[in-house]
């Protein structure tokens, strides 16, 4: 079984939530990536033990719920991941807050130096 099959319902739910934001869906690196004016904002996927959202410039998000992690300390500079292990952990309102904030980060042109 592929990891994305294990979490098929959950990642579809994440995608449906992200689709409520003013983003364009593209396919990059074989995965759906949601962009704003051509810039990568958020994506999602299933892994062996969890499924996740990742924000390409997540380091700039306030993370008011303390859910974001750096999945590869020392390697990843700006991307941050929000991991889930069950459908019950998905909170549409909180996810949309993060997605909308990520769009604002992109609008403001934040960059890692």
Secondary structure in CASP SS format (residue, H / E / C, confidence):
PFRMAT SS
TARGET T0000
AUTHOR 0000-0000-0000
METHOD secondary structure of the structure
MODEL  1
X C 1.00
X C 1.00
X H 1.00
X H 1.00
X H 1.00
X H 1.00
X C 1.00
X H 1.00
X H 1.00
X H 1.00
X H 1.00
X H 1.00
X H 1.00
X H 1.00
X H 1.00
X H 1.00
X H 1.00
X H 1.00
X C 1.00
X C 1.00
X C 1.00
X C 1.00
X C 1.00
X E 1.00
X E 1.00
X E 1.00
X E 1.00
X E 1.00
X C 1.00
X C 1.00
X E 1.00
X E 1.00
X E 1.00
X E 1.00
X E 1.00
X E 1.00
X C 1.00
X C 1.00
X E 1.00
X E 1.00
X E 1.00
X E 1.00
X E 1.00
X E 1.00
X E 1.00
X E 1.00
X C 1.00
X C 1.00
X C 1.00
X C 1.00
X E 1.00
X E 1.00
X E 1.00
X E 1.00
X E 1.00
X C 1.00
X C 1.00
X H 1.00
X H 1.00
X H 1.00
X C 1.00
X C 1.00
X C 1.00
X C 1.00
X C 1.00
X C 1.00
X C 1.00
X E 1.00
X E 1.00
X C 1.00
X C 1.00
X C 1.00
X C 1.00
X C 1.00
X C 1.00
X C 1.00
X C 1.00
X C 1.00
X C 1.00
X E 1.00
X E 1.00
X E 1.00
X E 1.00
X E 1.00
X C 1.00
X C 1.00
X H 1.00
X H 1.00
X H 1.00
X C 1.00
X C 1.00
X H 1.00
X H 1.00
X H 1.00
X H 1.00
X H 1.00
X H 1.00
X H 1.00
X H 1.00
X H 1.00
X H 1.00
X H 1.00
X H 1.00
X H 1.00
X H 1.00
X H 1.00
X H 1.00
X C 1.00
X C 1.00
X C 1.00
X C 1.00
X C 1.00
X C 1.00
END
